[in-house]
Amino acid sequence: MSQNLFNDFDSVSSKQWKQQIQFELKGADYNETLVWESPEGIKVKPFYHIDEAQKPLTVATEASNFKIVQNIFVFDIEKSIRKAKDAIARGAESIRFTIENEETDITRLLSEINIGEIPVYLNLKFLSSDFIKKVNQAALSNNTIIHCLIDPIHQLASDGNWFDTKDNFEVLNTIASETENVSFININTTLYQNSGANMVQQLAYALAQTNEYFNRIQNIRQPVTFEVSVGTNYFFEIAKLRALRLLFNTLAKEYHHSFDCHIIATPTKRNKTLYDYNVNMLRTTTECMSAVLGGANAIANLAYDAIYHKDNEFGDRISRNQLLVLKHESYFDTVNNPADGAYYIESLTAQLAEKALVLFKEIEANGGLLKQLKEGTIQKKIQESAQKEQELFDSGKEILLGTNKYPNKNDRMSHDLELFPFIKIKPRKTLITPIIEKRLAEKLEQERLETEKEN
């Protein structure tokens, strides 16, 4: 028996494949029939061949080491500690605490978690160097690194105003000079995806946001963290995460920053639905798969009912178990760099990175991300992209099963809403026009809810 089965077959060139395809099409145009164009302007071919493959990209990912993250909102310290310990006992490998109040006893919270073995992320809704000093002390005592997810630029872009404190960058520089075991430079890109930006925009804005911090913060001694939303375009999302790492490392070298970035991925909210909500589990599963294969360091799944229910034990358990199945039953943790050598993914990665780099350079040539946010340019570009996607959904060309295709007319949701699942209008004075997250199905769902009330 041959040691290499492929030696028993003649090689087939890409030209021969295309000739055979054209023969099978019986006169139909190859490009019009089989080549489609993504919202990012990438033409996707029906097959990819070694004849046309570029030199493989060097994107080191460690799929075998991805951590399963449990989100916990901190309101009551003791309850949060119990919930964290319970989540760890049930398979969580990392905890992301969301903290809104600077008065939270962070020393007590961290002392009850084995932070030397369980990575901890602190999603802070405020900016305080004194608070970060306490976090740093806990990290030093346990000889570990704690990721503080504070992103003033995201705060400005999403809220319209900076954190309610003195100069935000001055505070970050104080943190940089007074802490050594805290990773505090965080680039939260979830807003761009959830508001409808295409992937090239997401990558370019992420890079421009990173550049703003590199220009303004001295002594960055820990990895930069990216929070990323992952959509349902499976292979494109794998390529997006790989392109992000590639672009970051390219930019970091210019600033002599030697650390690789740290990526936390979460499924997008943009395609999640109120009706036929169980389909959300299928969507988040493939999105988590993309995150693993794309090289996310940590993944915090989105509960199937997150858009309309408060945090609950059942939703948390199901979302955590989805990741546990991927890791322990689907063997997603057995191979590092799983996308290496896949011609299609390599091509997508290269094209996304190239297009994002062009857009990034355009942003920098026009004054940078902050300037363009203040002028409203970024908001306008995202709105244009979001509108194109919305039109595809409204016309039925972009499908969300159970919502704009095969809906269950007997499904009732008006009495099951614990959270308001639509855009909240909050008129107030802001420095800039905020970027607003919006799900594709919102208008259709509101119409269905009105119909429920009438009946």
C-alpha positions as CSV (number, residue, x, y, z in Angstrom):
1,M,0.0,0.0,0.0
2,S,1.3,3.5,-0.9
3,Q,2.7,5.5,2.0
4,N,1.0,8.6,0.5
5,L,-2.4,7.9,-1.1
6,F,-2.2,11.2,-3.0
7,N,0.7,9.8,-5.1
8,D,-1.8,7.3,-6.7
9,F,-3.7,10.2,-8.3
10,D,-2.7,12.7,-11.0
11,S,-2.6,16.3,-9.8
12,V,-5.3,18.6,-11.2
13,S,-4.4,22.2,-11.8
14,S,-6.7,25.1,-11.0
15,K,-7.1,25.7,-14.7
16,Q,-8.4,22.1,-15.3
17,W,-10.8,22.5,-12.4
18,K,-12.2,25.7,-13.8
19,Q,-12.6,24.2,-17.3
20,Q,-14.5,21.3,-15.8
21,I,-16.8,23.7,-13.9
22,Q,-17.5,25.8,-17.0
23,F,-18.4,22.6,-18.8
24,E,-20.8,21.6,-16.1
25,L,-22.4,25.0,-16.1
26,K,-23.6,24.4,-19.7
27,G,-23.0,27.9,-20.9
28,A,-23.9,29.8,-17.7
29,D,-21.3,32.6,-16.8
30,Y,-18.8,31.3,-14.3
31,N,-18.3,34.7,-12.5
32,E,-22.0,35.6,-12.4
33,T,-23.1,32.1,-11.3
34,L,-20.5,31.0,-8.8
35,V,-18.5,34.1,-7.6
36,W,-20.2,36.2,-5.0
37,E,-19.1,39.4,-3.3
38,S,-19.1,40.0,0.4
39,P,-20.2,43.4,2.0
40,E,-16.4,44.0,2.4
41,G,-15.9,43.9,-1.4
42,I,-14.2,40.5,-1.3
43,K,-15.0,38.3,-4.3
44,V,-15.4,34.7,-3.0
45,K,-14.6,32.0,-5.6
46,P,-16.1,28.5,-5.7
47,F,-12.8,26.8,-5.0
48,Y,-9.3,27.7,-3.9
49,H,-6.2,25.9,-5.2
50,I,-2.5,25.6,-4.3
51,D,-1.7,27.0,-7.8
52,E,-3.1,30.4,-6.8
53,A,-2.2,30.3,-3.1
54,Q,-0.1,33.1,-1.7
55,K,2.7,32.5,0.8
56,P,1.2,31.3,4.1
57,L,0.7,34.0,6.7
58,T,2.4,33.8,10.0
59,V,-0.4,34.1,12.5
60,A,0.3,32.1,15.7
61,T,-2.9,31.0,17.5
62,E,-3.3,28.7,20.4
63,A,-6.7,27.1,20.1
64,S,-5.8,24.4,22.6
65,N,-5.5,27.0,25.3
66,F,-8.8,29.0,24.9
67,K,-10.6,29.7,28.2
68,I,-14.3,29.4,28.9
69,V,-15.4,32.7,30.5
70,Q,-18.4,33.2,32.8
71,N,-19.8,36.7,32.9
72,I,-20.9,37.9,36.4
73,F,-22.5,41.3,37.1
74,V,-21.4,42.4,40.6
75,F,-24.1,43.9,42.7
76,D,-23.9,41.9,45.9
77,I,-20.3,40.9,46.7
78,E,-21.2,37.7,48.6
79,K,-23.7,36.5,45.9
80,S,-21.1,37.3,43.2
81,I,-18.5,35.2,45.0
82,R,-20.9,32.3,45.4
83,K,-21.9,32.5,41.7
84,A,-18.2,32.6,40.6
85,K,-17.3,29.5,42.7
86,D,-20.4,27.7,41.4
87,A,-19.5,28.5,37.8
88,I,-15.9,27.3,38.2
89,A,-17.2,24.1,39.8
90,R,-19.4,23.6,36.7
91,G,-16.7,24.1,34.1
92,A,-15.9,27.9,33.8
93,E,-12.2,28.5,33.4
94,S,-12.2,32.2,33.8
95,I,-14.5,34.9,35.2
96,R,-15.4,38.3,33.8
97,F,-16.8,40.5,36.6
98,T,-18.7,43.6,35.5
99,I,-18.4,46.3,38.1
100,E,-20.3,49.6,38.0
101,N,-19.4,51.1,41.4
102,E,-16.0,52.3,42.4
103,E,-16.9,51.5,46.0
104,T,-17.1,47.8,45.3
105,D,-14.8,45.9,47.8
106,I,-12.5,44.5,45.0
107,T,-10.0,43.2,47.5
108,R,-12.6,41.0,49.1
109,L,-14.0,39.9,45.8
110,L,-10.6,38.8,44.5
111,S,-9.5,37.2,47.7
112,E,-12.2,34.6,47.4
113,I,-11.2,33.5,43.9
114,N,-8.0,31.6,43.2
115,I,-6.8,34.2,40.8
116,G,-3.4,32.5,40.5
117,E,-5.1,29.7,38.5
118,I,-8.4,31.2,37.4
119,P,-7.9,34.2,35.0
120,V,-10.0,37.2,36.0
121,Y,-11.3,40.0,33.8
122,L,-12.7,43.2,35.4
123,N,-15.1,45.0,33.1
124,L,-15.1,48.4,34.7
125,K,-17.8,51.0,34.0
126,F,-15.7,53.8,35.5
127,L,-12.1,55.0,35.4
128,S,-10.1,55.1,38.7
129,S,-6.4,54.8,39.3
130,D,-7.0,54.2,43.0
131,F,-9.2,51.2,42.2
132,I,-6.7,49.8,39.8
133,K,-4.0,50.1,42.4
134,K,-6.0,47.7,44.6
135,V,-6.4,45.3,41.7
136,N,-2.6,45.5,41.1
137,Q,-1.9,44.7,44.7
138,A,-4.1,41.6,44.5
139,A,-2.4,40.5,41.3
140,L,1.1,41.0,42.8
141,S,0.2,39.0,45.9
142,N,-0.8,36.1,43.6
143,N,2.0,36.5,41.1
144,T,-0.5,36.8,38.2
145,I,-1.9,39.3,35.7
146,I,-5.4,40.7,35.9
147,H,-7.1,42.2,32.8
148,C,-8.9,45.4,33.6
149,L,-11.3,46.1,30.7
150,I,-11.4,49.9,30.6
151,D,-11.7,51.6,27.3
152,P,-12.3,55.4,27.4
153,I,-12.6,55.6,23.6
154,H,-15.3,52.9,23.6
155,Q,-17.0,54.9,26.4
156,L,-17.0,58.0,24.2
157,A,-18.1,56.2,21.1
158,S,-21.0,54.3,22.8
159,D,-22.2,56.9,25.2
160,G,-21.2,60.2,23.5
161,N,-19.1,61.3,26.6
162,W,-15.9,60.4,28.3
163,F,-15.8,58.8,31.7
164,D,-16.9,61.3,34.3
165,T,-13.4,62.2,35.6
166,K,-10.5,64.3,34.7
167,D,-8.5,63.7,31.5
168,N,-9.0,60.0,30.7
169,F,-5.6,59.6,29.1
170,E,-3.9,61.3,32.0
171,V,-5.5,58.7,34.4
172,L,-4.4,55.9,32.1
173,N,-0.8,57.2,32.2
174,T,-1.0,57.3,36.0
175,I,-2.1,53.7,36.0
176,A,0.7,52.8,33.6
177,S,3.3,54.3,35.9
178,E,1.9,52.9,39.2
179,T,1.0,49.3,38.3
180,E,2.9,46.4,36.8
181,N,0.6,43.4,37.0
182,V,-2.5,44.8,35.4
183,S,-3.3,44.7,31.7
184,F,-5.3,47.9,31.4
185,I,-5.2,48.8,27.7
186,N,-8.4,47.4,26.3
187,I,-9.8,47.8,22.8
188,N,-13.5,47.1,22.9
189,T,-14.6,46.6,19.3
190,T,-17.9,44.9,20.0
191,L,-19.7,48.2,19.4
192,Y,-18.7,48.3,15.8
193,Q,-20.0,44.8,15.0
194,N,-23.2,45.2,17.0
195,S,-24.1,48.4,15.3
196,G,-23.6,47.1,11.8
197,A,-20.0,47.8,10.7
198,N,-18.6,45.4,8.1
199,M,-15.5,43.4,8.9
200,V,-13.0,45.7,7.2
201,Q,-14.4,48.6,9.2
202,Q,-14.3,46.6,12.4
203,L,-10.6,45.8,11.9
204,A,-9.6,49.3,10.7
205,Y,-11.4,51.0,13.6
206,A,-9.8,48.5,16.1
207,L,-6.4,49.3,14.7
208,A,-7.0,53.1,14.7
209,Q,-8.3,52.8,18.3
210,T,-5.1,50.9,19.3
211,N,-3.0,53.6,17.6
212,E,-4.7,56.3,19.7
213,Y,-3.6,54.5,22.9
214,F,-0.1,53.8,21.6
215,N,0.3,57.5,20.8
216,R,-1.0,58.7,24.2
217,I,0.1,56.0,26.8
218,Q,3.6,55.5,28.0
219,N,5.1,52.4,29.5
220,I,2.7,49.7,28.3
221,R,4.2,46.7,30.0
222,Q,1.4,44.1,29.6
223,P,-0.5,42.7,26.6
224,V,-3.2,44.8,25.0
225,T,-6.7,43.2,25.3
226,F,-9.3,43.2,22.5
227,E,-12.9,42.5,23.1
228,V,-14.4,41.2,19.8
229,S,-17.9,40.3,18.7
230,V,-18.2,37.3,16.3
231,G,-20.9,37.1,13.7
232,T,-22.4,34.2,11.8
233,N,-20.3,34.3,8.6
234,Y,-18.3,31.3,9.7
235,F,-15.1,31.4,7.6
236,F,-15.0,35.2,7.4
237,E,-15.1,35.4,11.2
238,I,-12.2,33.0,11.6
239,A,-10.2,35.1,9.1
240,K,-11.3,38.3,10.9
241,L,-9.7,37.3,14.2
242,R,-6.5,36.1,12.4
243,A,-6.3,39.4,10.5
244,L,-6.8,41.3,13.8
245,R,-3.8,39.6,15.4
246,L,-1.7,40.1,12.2
247,L,-2.6,43.8,12.0
248,F,-2.0,44.4,15.7
249,N,1.5,42.8,15.6
250,T,2.4,44.8,12.6
251,L,1.4,48.1,14.4
252,A,2.9,47.1,17.7
253,K,6.3,46.6,16.1
254,E,6.3,50.3,15.1
255,Y,6.0,51.2,18.8
256,H,8.4,48.5,20.0
257,H,5.6,46.8,21.8
258,S,6.7,43.1,22.1
259,F,3.6,41.5,23.5
260,D,1.0,39.6,21.4
261,C,-2.5,40.8,21.9
262,H,-5.1,39.0,24.1
263,I,-8.5,38.4,22.4
264,I,-11.8,37.9,24.3
265,A,-14.5,36.9,21.9
266,T,-18.3,37.0,22.4
267,P,-21.1,36.2,19.9
268,T,-22.7,39.2,18.3
269,K,-26.1,40.6,19.4
270,R,-26.9,41.9,15.9
271,N,-28.4,38.6,14.6
272,K,-30.1,37.5,17.8
273,T,-33.8,37.2,17.9
274,L,-36.7,37.6,20.3
275,Y,-39.0,35.1,18.5
276,D,-37.9,31.5,18.0
277,Y,-35.2,32.3,20.5
278,N,-33.9,28.7,20.7
279,V,-32.3,29.3,17.3
280,N,-30.0,31.7,19.0
281,M,-28.2,28.7,20.5
282,L,-27.4,27.4,17.0
283,R,-26.1,30.9,16.0
284,T,-23.9,31.2,19.1
285,T,-22.5,27.7,18.7
286,T,-21.1,28.4,15.2
287,E,-19.9,31.8,16.3
288,C,-18.0,30.3,19.2
289,M,-16.5,27.8,16.8
290,S,-15.3,30.6,14.6
291,A,-13.8,32.3,17.7
292,V,-11.9,29.1,18.7
293,L,-10.5,28.5,15.2
294,G,-9.7,32.1,14.7
295,G,-7.5,32.1,17.8
296,A,-9.4,33.8,20.6
297,N,-7.7,33.5,23.9
298,A,-10.9,33.5,25.8
299,I,-14.6,33.1,24.9
300,A,-17.6,34.4,26.8
301,N,-20.7,32.9,25.2
302,L,-23.9,34.8,24.9
303,A,-27.0,33.2,26.6
304,Y,-29.8,32.3,24.2
305,D,-32.2,34.6,26.1
306,A,-29.7,37.4,26.9
307,I,-31.6,40.1,24.9
308,Y,-34.8,39.8,26.8
309,H,-34.1,38.0,30.1
310,K,-32.0,39.0,33.1
311,D,-29.1,36.8,33.9
312,N,-30.4,33.4,35.0
313,E,-28.9,30.0,36.0
314,F,-30.4,28.1,33.1
315,G,-29.2,30.5,30.4
316,D,-25.7,30.7,32.0
317,R,-25.5,26.9,32.2
318,I,-26.6,26.3,28.6
319,S,-24.2,28.9,27.2
320,R,-21.3,27.5,29.3
321,N,-22.1,24.0,28.3
322,Q,-22.0,24.9,24.6
323,L,-18.3,25.8,25.0
324,L,-17.7,22.7,27.2
325,V,-19.1,20.5,24.4
326,L,-16.8,22.2,21.9
327,K,-13.8,21.7,24.1
328,H,-14.3,18.3,25.5
329,E,-16.5,16.4,23.1
330,S,-15.7,18.1,19.8
331,Y,-12.0,18.3,20.4
332,F,-11.6,22.0,19.5
333,D,-8.8,22.2,22.0
334,T,-6.5,19.5,20.5
335,V,-4.9,21.5,17.6
336,N,-3.1,24.8,17.6
337,N,-3.2,27.0,14.5
338,P,-6.1,24.9,13.0
339,A,-6.7,27.4,10.1
340,D,-3.1,27.2,8.8
341,G,-2.8,26.1,5.2
342,A,-6.5,26.4,4.4
343,Y,-6.3,28.3,1.1
344,Y,-9.7,29.9,1.5
345,I,-9.1,31.2,5.0
346,E,-5.6,32.3,4.2
347,S,-7.0,34.3,1.2
348,L,-9.7,35.8,3.3
349,T,-7.3,36.7,6.1
350,A,-4.9,38.4,3.7
351,Q,-7.7,40.4,1.9
352,L,-9.4,41.5,5.1
353,A,-6.0,42.6,6.5
354,E,-5.1,44.5,3.3
355,K,-8.4,46.3,3.0
356,A,-8.4,47.2,6.7
357,L,-4.9,48.5,6.5
358,V,-5.9,50.8,3.6
359,L,-8.8,52.1,5.6
360,F,-6.7,52.6,8.7
361,K,-4.2,54.6,6.8
362,E,-7.0,56.7,5.4
363,I,-8.3,57.4,8.9
364,E,-4.8,58.4,10.1
365,A,-4.3,60.7,7.1
366,N,-7.5,62.5,8.1
367,G,-6.5,63.0,11.8
368,G,-7.1,59.7,13.5
369,L,-10.1,57.9,15.0
370,L,-10.9,60.5,17.7
371,K,-11.0,63.3,15.2
372,Q,-13.3,61.3,12.9
373,L,-15.6,60.3,15.7
374,K,-15.9,64.0,16.7
375,E,-16.7,64.9,13.1
376,G,-19.2,62.1,12.8
377,T,-17.4,60.4,9.9
378,I,-17.1,57.0,11.6
379,Q,-20.8,57.1,12.7
380,K,-21.8,57.9,9.1
381,K,-19.8,55.0,7.6
382,I,-21.1,52.5,10.1
383,Q,-24.7,53.7,9.5
384,E,-24.2,53.3,5.7
385,S,-23.0,49.7,6.2
386,A,-25.7,48.9,8.7
387,Q,-28.4,50.2,6.4
388,K,-27.2,48.0,3.5
389,E,-27.4,45.0,5.8
390,Q,-30.8,46.1,7.1
391,E,-32.2,46.3,3.6
392,L,-31.0,42.8,2.8
393,F,-32.8,41.5,5.9
394,D,-36.0,43.5,5.2
395,S,-36.1,42.2,1.7
396,G,-35.5,38.6,2.9
397,K,-32.1,38.2,1.2
398,E,-30.4,38.0,4.6
399,I,-32.3,35.3,6.5
400,L,-32.8,34.8,10.2
401,L,-34.8,31.6,10.6
402,G,-37.9,31.9,12.7
403,T,-38.0,35.6,12.2
404,N,-38.1,36.7,8.6
405,K,-38.3,33.1,7.2
406,Y,-40.5,30.3,8.6
407,P,-41.8,32.3,11.6
408,N,-44.0,30.5,14.1
409,K,-47.1,32.7,14.0
410,N,-48.3,31.2,17.4
411,D,-45.1,32.3,19.2
412,R,-45.9,34.8,21.9
413,M,-43.3,36.9,23.7
414,S,-45.0,40.0,25.1
415,H,-45.4,38.5,28.6
416,D,-41.9,37.1,28.8
417,L,-39.9,40.3,28.5
418,E,-37.7,41.1,31.6
419,L,-35.5,43.4,29.7
420,F,-36.3,45.9,27.0
421,P,-34.8,44.3,23.8
422,F,-34.8,47.4,21.5
423,I,-32.9,50.6,21.1
424,K,-33.3,52.9,24.1
425,I,-33.7,56.6,23.4
426,K,-32.0,58.7,26.1
427,P,-31.9,62.4,25.0
428,R,-29.0,64.2,26.7
429,K,-26.1,66.5,25.9
430,T,-23.1,64.7,24.5
431,L,-19.7,65.6,23.1
432,I,-20.2,63.5,20.0
433,T,-23.1,61.5,18.4
434,P,-22.9,58.1,19.9
435,I,-22.7,54.9,17.9
436,I,-25.9,52.9,18.6
437,E,-26.1,49.1,18.7
438,K,-29.1,47.7,16.9
439,R,-30.3,44.2,16.1
440,L,-31.5,43.4,12.6
441,A,-34.9,42.0,13.7
442,E,-35.9,44.9,16.0
443,K,-38.5,46.6,13.7
444,L,-40.1,43.3,12.7
445,E,-40.3,42.1,16.4
446,Q,-41.9,45.4,17.5
447,E,-44.6,45.0,14.9
448,R,-45.2,41.4,16.1
449,L,-45.4,42.5,19.7
450,E,-48.0,45.2,18.7
451,T,-50.0,42.5,16.9
452,E,-50.0,40.4,20.1
453,K,-51.4,43.3,22.1
454,E,-54.2,43.8,19.6
455,N,-55.2,40.2,19.8
